[in-house]
Amino acid sequence: MSRLVIAEKPSVAQSLSAVLGAVNRKDGYLEGGGYLVSWCFGHLAKLSDASAYNPTWKMWHSNSLLFYIKLHIANAAQTAAIKNDTTILVTENLYNFSG
């Protein structure tokens, strides 16, 4: 079983791969030494606007600045962009393969 490493960008993946011994280039990742090293471009997810958690937070007031964020609420626009990104598909396939 291989361990999956996901880097923030290709240059970081190259550096990690050199250290881990993942020197075999594949389509969208590097493999070797028991590792699969892939990369992404930019942020994969972001927090939603405060109003997604509580409609009253759309217009903030000083008495409501402190609140807890539930990370499971995804930003719909960001999610749509992620689904169209081939790096996500490669990463998802590698994750399923490595597990």
Buried (B, 14 or more C-beta within 10 A) or exposed (E): EBEBBBBEEBEBBBEBBEEBBBEEEBEBBBBBBEBBBBBBEEEBEEBBEBEBBEEEBEEEEEEEEEEEEEEEEBBEEBEEEBEEBEBBEBBEBBEEEBE
